[in-house]
């Protein structure tokens, strides 16, 4: 007798009652509200980007490296007069975006063949 009842119960699809549906709706609403709050926080927080900053990311012996400076420090980086030859093109573009002069001196083109 018991096995027949269990067989019937297992063959029928599960039915959710009002209580289960309410719990799922409350959980989904709380999740949506938390996601909206987190999104609003992410959009409104943080400092605005400065126009006088120079940032260059490049390959280094230990992986990726970064040169970053704002204001006077960015001016000094851009006034390095081509001392950073390995990243001259990237640094030139970053200095131009920041509005600082940068002069590339003595840097060979990347496509030029090496001379022996």
C-alpha positions, 0 to 999 in steps of 0.5 A, spaced: 500 500 500 505 504 501 509 503 495 503 505 491 502 511 494 509 513 493 509 511 486 503 516 484 507 521 488 513 521 484 510 520 478 506 527 479 510 534 478 511 538 484 506 543 485 508 550 488 503 553 493 502 560 495 507 560 501 513 557 496 511 562 490 511 568 495 518 566 498 521 565 491 518 572 489 521 576 496 528 573 495 528 575 487 526 582 489 531 582 494 536 580 489 534 585 484 534 591 489 541 589 491 543 589 484 540 596 483 543 599 489 550 596 487 550 599 480 547 606 483 553 606 488 558 604 482 556 609 478 556 615 483 562 613 487 569 614 485 573 620 483 573 623 476 578 622 471 584 627 471 586 630 464 593 631 466 595 624 468 599 620 464 599 612 465 603 607 460 602 600 461 608 596 458 612 589 458 617 588 464 622 583 466 617 581 472 611 581 467 607 588 466 609 594 469 606 601 469 608 608 469 603 613 472 603 620 474 599 626 475 600 634 475 608 635 476 610 628 476 606 627 469 610 633 466 617 630 469 615 623 466 614 627 459 620 631 460 624 625 460 627 626 453 626 619 450 630 616 456 624 611 456 626 608 449 622 602 450 616 605 451 617 611 447 611 611 442 606 609 448 609 614 452 608 619 446 601 618 446 599 618 453 603 625 454 599 628 448 592 626 451 594 629 457 597 635 453 604 635 455 610 636 450 614 630 449 620 629 444 622 623 442 630 623 440 634 618 438 629 612 437 629 608 431 623 606 428 620 599 430 620 596 423 627 598 421 632 593 420 637 592 425 644 594 423 650 590 424 
